[in-house]
Structure formats: structure tokens, C-alpha cells
Amino acid sequence: MTEIGGATRLYALLGDPIAQVRAPGLLNPVLARRGTDAVLVPVHVAPADLDQVVRGLRQMANLDGMLVTVPHKAAALALADRASERAHLAGSANALRREPDGTWTADTFDGDGFVRGLAAAGHQLSDRRACVVGAGGAGSAIAVALLDAGVAELRLSDTDPGRLETLRCRLSAAYPGRVTATARPRLADADLAVNATPLGLRPDDPPPFPVTDLPTHAVVADIIMKPAETALLAGARGRGLAAHPGEPMLAHQLDGYLAFFGL
């Protein structure tokens, strides 16, 4: 890593929990190889403190941007002065950039990274039936990206009926006839099933959905990065299903982050 000095530009990664994040370990070496005098630092922020912490960070003259992870992505959108169209559609953001006039712009890269990761692994999305379990910040961004990538049908599910219906209405208006929502995921004929919930971060978590309900050709994707092999992915492999881990979603966001922050 480049030596940190008084001229080093700062970027903060906000989350709760924070110990599992992989972005600093991937992004900081890239900055060092480029000779960019900047560093990404994890910041543990409880949901009740997010607004106050972000307002404080915005007063730091050498802080140029923030990345946002669980569970702050929806709340982060409201803290920006403006946002990209895909962030508005998703209702969430995972990156905020300070502009020269001191205002902040938000965007979301989760969906783009997820779709790029699937494509790099050889998985086709056009005309497929995709089920996304979890309508939070990451799940909503993934839903938008899957629709943009041409899935024929997007099936949403979430344990929070209000959040689920809000996302369904927003996406149905933008992508008419292609979005459905149910409390329990519809898996029997799904081509792709995505865990976009935090379930799997802890070893005693229940599975986000039963892989036994999926057809034999289905791809099971998990956005959790630590552990790399979640119980969901292990169960999918045990059934002979294609399993797609979480790290490619982050790895394929790095170029987007660098361009967004002008690094």
C-alpha cells in the first residue's frame, strides 16, 4: 500500500457489521499499483447513527467519497443531493461521491457487478426466469440490473411485505409485465435463484430458500462474500446445481468505482 500522508485522499466504507467486508482488500492494492494517493477505510456504523456519521464525514475536507454496505444502502440514497437513474429505480445506493461544489452524488454498482460476474462465469440471462430473494439495497439493485440484462421474468420475494410491494410497484412501472412479487420465492421453474439477504453470514443462519425446490438446470447465486462457500452454495453443489459465489459481484464493481470516483 502507498504510504499514507497528509495529502492522502480518504474514502470510507460504511456498514454494520463491517468485519466481513472485502472491498478494502481488493480496492486498496489497485490504488497502490496505480500510484494513487488514496485509501479506503472501513467504518462501523449502527443504523441509528448513520445520518449523524454521514453528516460528520461530509465535513471532512479530505474525504472524497463513501461506499456503503449492509444495512445502509437504502438509507444512503436519501443522504445524497442527486442520484443516478438506476439508483432511483433500485431505491438504494452503495457509492456516494463529493462533487467540486461540495454536493454529493449517489450511484449503485451492486447490480452491474453481479450481472458482469455472472456473464464472466458463462451464465446467460436473456429470456431467463430469475428469482431474487431479498428486496433490500443489494437485492433491489440486482433486480434492476437483471431486468436491464433482459431476463424475461423477475420474481421478487422478501419477508417484509411493505418493502416488497414498494419495490414491485417501482419496477413494474419501469419494466411492465416482467415483475412479480410473492412472500415465498417461486423456484420450481426458475433458471436463476439469488440470495440477496444477509442469511449465511453466520453459521447458524437458516437457508434463504430451499435448493431442493429448484430444477436441475438452475443456477444458485449468493451475494455473501464471507464465508466464500455459504451453506446455500454447498447445498446447491450437493444437488449438482451450478453455484455462483459472492466475490465476483464485488470484483466486477471495482472498475465502476474507480471511474465513478475519478481515480
C-alpha positions as CSV (number, residue, x, y, z in Angstrom):
1,M,0.0,0.0,0.0
2,T,1.1,3.5,-0.7
3,E,2.3,5.3,2.4
4,I,-0.4,7.4,4.0
5,G,0.5,11.0,4.4
6,G,-1.1,14.4,4.9
7,A,-2.1,14.6,1.2
8,T,-3.8,11.2,1.1
9,R,-7.4,11.3,0.0
10,L,-9.9,9.3,2.1
11,Y,-12.8,7.1,1.2
12,A,-15.0,5.5,3.9
13,L,-16.8,2.2,3.7
14,L,-19.9,2.2,6.0
15,G,-21.6,-0.9,7.3
16,D,-22.9,-2.9,10.2
17,P,-21.4,-5.4,10.6
18,I,-18.1,-4.4,9.0
19,A,-15.6,-7.2,9.7
20,Q,-16.8,-9.2,6.7
21,V,-16.2,-6.6,4.0
22,R,-13.7,-7.4,1.2
23,A,-13.7,-4.1,-0.7
24,P,-10.6,-2.5,1.1
25,G,-8.6,-5.6,0.5
26,L,-9.4,-5.5,-3.2
27,L,-9.5,-1.8,-3.9
28,N,-6.5,-0.5,-1.9
29,P,-4.0,-2.7,-3.7
30,V,-5.3,-1.4,-7.1
31,L,-4.9,2.2,-5.8
32,A,-1.4,1.4,-4.7
33,R,-0.4,-0.2,-8.0
34,R,-1.7,2.9,-9.8
35,G,0.3,5.2,-7.5
36,T,-3.0,6.9,-6.4
37,D,-2.6,8.6,-3.0
38,A,-5.9,7.4,-1.6
39,V,-7.2,4.8,0.8
40,L,-10.5,3.1,1.6
41,V,-11.1,2.6,5.3
42,P,-13.9,0.5,6.9
43,V,-16.2,2.4,9.3
44,H,-18.5,0.5,11.6
45,V,-21.8,2.5,11.8
46,A,-25.0,1.3,13.5
47,P,-28.2,2.2,11.6
48,A,-29.4,4.6,14.3
49,D,-26.1,6.6,13.9
50,L,-25.9,6.6,10.1
51,D,-27.3,10.1,9.4
52,Q,-25.1,11.7,12.1
53,V,-22.0,9.9,11.0
54,V,-22.5,10.7,7.3
55,R,-23.1,14.4,8.2
56,G,-19.9,14.4,10.1
57,L,-17.9,12.7,7.4
58,R,-19.2,15.2,4.8
59,Q,-17.4,17.9,6.8
60,M,-14.0,16.3,6.3
61,A,-12.3,18.2,3.5
62,N,-10.0,15.3,2.5
63,L,-12.9,12.8,2.3
64,D,-13.8,12.4,-1.4
65,G,-16.4,9.6,-1.2
66,M,-18.1,6.8,0.6
67,L,-19.0,3.2,-0.2
68,V,-22.0,1.7,1.6
69,T,-22.8,-1.9,2.6
70,V,-25.4,-3.8,4.7
71,P,-27.7,-2.4,6.0
72,H,-27.3,1.2,4.9
73,K,-27.9,1.1,1.1
74,A,-31.5,2.3,1.1
75,A,-30.9,4.9,3.7
76,A,-27.8,6.2,1.9
77,L,-29.8,7.2,-1.2
78,A,-31.7,9.8,0.9
79,L,-28.4,11.3,2.1
80,A,-27.3,12.3,-1.4
81,D,-28.1,15.5,-3.2
82,R,-28.7,13.6,-6.5
83,A,-28.6,10.0,-7.8
84,S,-28.3,8.0,-11.0
85,E,-31.5,6.7,-12.6
86,R,-30.6,3.1,-11.7
87,A,-30.1,4.1,-8.0
88,H,-33.6,5.8,-8.0
89,L,-35.1,2.7,-9.6
90,A,-33.4,0.4,-7.0
91,G,-34.2,2.8,-4.2
92,S,-30.7,2.3,-2.9
93,A,-27.1,3.4,-3.3
94,N,-23.7,1.9,-2.5
95,A,-21.4,4.8,-3.5
96,L,-21.5,8.5,-2.8
97,R,-19.1,11.0,-4.4
98,R,-18.3,14.5,-3.4
99,E,-18.6,17.0,-6.2
100,P,-16.4,20.1,-6.7
101,D,-19.3,22.3,-5.4
102,G,-19.5,20.2,-2.2
103,T,-22.7,18.4,-3.1
104,W,-22.9,14.6,-3.2
105,T,-23.9,12.2,-6.0
106,A,-25.1,8.6,-5.4
107,D,-25.0,5.6,-7.6
108,T,-25.3,1.8,-7.2
109,F,-22.9,-0.7,-8.6
110,D,-24.1,-4.0,-7.0
111,G,-26.4,-4.9,-9.8
112,D,-23.8,-4.1,-12.5
113,G,-21.1,-6.1,-10.7
114,F,-23.5,-9.0,-10.2
115,V,-24.5,-9.3,-13.8
116,R,-21.0,-8.9,-15.1
117,G,-19.8,-11.6,-12.7
118,L,-22.5,-14.0,-13.9
119,A,-21.6,-13.2,-17.6
120,A,-17.9,-13.8,-16.9
121,A,-18.8,-17.2,-15.4
122,G,-20.7,-18.1,-18.6
123,H,-24.2,-17.8,-17.3
124,Q,-26.8,-16.4,-19.8
125,L,-29.6,-14.1,-18.6
126,S,-31.5,-13.1,-21.7
127,D,-35.1,-14.6,-21.6
128,R,-34.4,-16.4,-18.3
129,R,-36.7,-16.6,-15.3
130,A,-34.8,-15.1,-12.3
131,C,-35.9,-15.2,-8.6
132,V,-34.3,-12.7,-6.3
133,V,-34.8,-13.3,-2.6
134,G,-34.3,-10.1,-0.6
135,A,-35.7,-6.7,-1.6
136,G,-33.1,-4.6,0.3
137,G,-30.4,-2.5,-1.0
138,A,-28.4,-5.1,-2.9
139,G,-31.4,-7.1,-4.0
140,S,-33.1,-4.1,-5.4
141,A,-30.0,-3.1,-7.4
142,I,-29.6,-6.7,-8.7
143,A,-33.2,-6.7,-9.7
144,V,-32.8,-3.6,-11.8
145,A,-29.6,-4.9,-13.4
146,L,-31.2,-8.3,-14.2
147,L,-34.1,-6.6,-15.9
148,D,-31.8,-4.4,-17.9
149,A,-29.8,-7.5,-18.9
150,G,-33.0,-9.0,-20.5
151,V,-34.5,-11.5,-18.1
152,A,-37.9,-12.5,-19.2
153,E,-39.4,-12.6,-15.7
154,L,-38.2,-11.3,-12.4
155,R,-39.7,-12.8,-9.3
156,L,-39.1,-10.9,-6.1
157,S,-39.6,-12.2,-2.6
158,D,-38.9,-10.7,0.9
159,T,-40.1,-11.2,4.4
160,D,-41.0,-7.5,4.7
161,P,-44.3,-7.1,2.7
162,G,-44.2,-3.3,2.6
163,R,-40.6,-3.2,1.2
164,L,-41.5,-6.0,-1.3
165,E,-44.6,-4.2,-2.6
166,T,-42.8,-0.8,-2.8
167,L,-40.1,-2.4,-5.0
168,R,-42.5,-4.3,-7.1
169,C,-44.6,-1.2,-7.9
170,R,-41.5,0.8,-8.8
171,L,-40.0,-1.8,-11.0
172,S,-43.4,-2.8,-12.6
173,A,-43.8,0.8,-13.7
174,A,-40.4,0.8,-15.4
175,Y,-40.5,-2.7,-16.7
176,P,-44.2,-3.5,-17.3
177,G,-45.3,-7.1,-17.4
178,R,-42.0,-8.6,-16.2
179,V,-42.0,-8.3,-12.4
180,T,-43.9,-10.3,-9.9
181,A,-43.6,-10.5,-6.1
182,T,-44.6,-13.2,-3.6
183,A,-43.8,-13.7,0.1
184,R,-42.3,-17.1,-0.6
185,P,-40.0,-17.5,-3.6
186,R,-41.3,-19.2,-6.7
187,L,-38.5,-21.6,-7.5
188,A,-40.0,-24.7,-9.3
189,D,-39.2,-23.4,-12.8
190,A,-36.6,-20.7,-12.1
191,D,-33.4,-20.5,-14.1
192,L,-31.6,-18.4,-11.6
193,A,-32.1,-18.1,-7.8
194,V,-30.3,-15.3,-6.0
195,N,-29.8,-14.9,-2.2
196,A,-29.7,-11.1,-1.7
197,T,-30.3,-11.4,2.0
198,P,-27.7,-11.4,4.9
199,L,-28.7,-15.0,5.6
200,G,-25.5,-17.1,5.5
201,L,-23.2,-14.6,7.2
202,R,-23.5,-16.6,10.4
203,P,-23.1,-20.4,10.6
204,D,-26.4,-20.8,12.4
205,D,-28.5,-18.8,9.8
206,P,-31.4,-20.7,8.2
207,P,-31.2,-21.1,4.4
208,P,-32.7,-18.2,2.5
209,F,-34.6,-20.7,0.3
210,P,-34.6,-24.5,-0.2
211,V,-32.4,-25.6,-3.1
212,T,-34.5,-28.8,-3.3
213,D,-37.3,-26.7,-4.9
214,L,-35.2,-25.7,-7.9
215,P,-35.0,-27.5,-11.3
216,T,-31.7,-29.3,-12.1
217,H,-30.6,-26.7,-14.6
218,A,-30.9,-23.7,-12.2
219,V,-28.0,-21.5,-11.2
220,V,-27.9,-20.6,-7.5
221,A,-26.1,-17.3,-6.7
222,D,-25.2,-15.9,-3.3
223,I,-24.1,-12.3,-2.7
224,I,-22.4,-13.1,0.6
225,M,-18.6,-12.9,0.4
226,K,-17.5,-14.2,3.8
227,P,-17.7,-17.2,4.1
228,A,-16.9,-17.7,0.4
229,E,-18.7,-21.1,0.4
230,T,-22.0,-20.5,2.2
231,A,-24.3,-23.3,3.3
232,L,-26.6,-22.3,0.4
233,L,-23.9,-22.8,-2.2
234,A,-22.7,-26.0,-0.6
235,G,-26.3,-27.3,-0.7
236,A,-26.6,-26.3,-4.4
237,R,-23.4,-28.1,-5.3
238,G,-24.6,-31.1,-3.4
239,R,-27.6,-31.3,-5.6
240,G,-25.5,-30.9,-8.8
241,L,-26.6,-27.3,-9.4
242,A,-24.4,-24.5,-10.7
243,A,-23.3,-22.4,-7.7
244,H,-22.1,-18.8,-8.1
245,P,-20.3,-17.1,-5.1
246,G,-20.4,-13.6,-3.9
247,E,-17.0,-12.2,-4.6
248,P,-17.3,-11.8,-8.4
249,M,-20.1,-9.2,-7.7
250,L,-17.5,-7.1,-5.9
251,A,-14.6,-7.8,-8.1
252,H,-16.6,-6.7,-11.2
253,Q,-17.6,-3.4,-9.4
254,L,-14.0,-2.2,-9.0
255,D,-13.7,-0.6,-12.4
256,G,-17.0,1.1,-11.9
257,Y,-15.9,2.5,-8.5
258,L,-12.7,3.8,-10.0
259,A,-14.5,5.6,-12.8
260,F,-17.2,7.0,-10.6
261,F,-14.6,8.5,-8.2
262,G,-12.3,9.6,-10.9
263,L,-9.4,7.5,-9.6
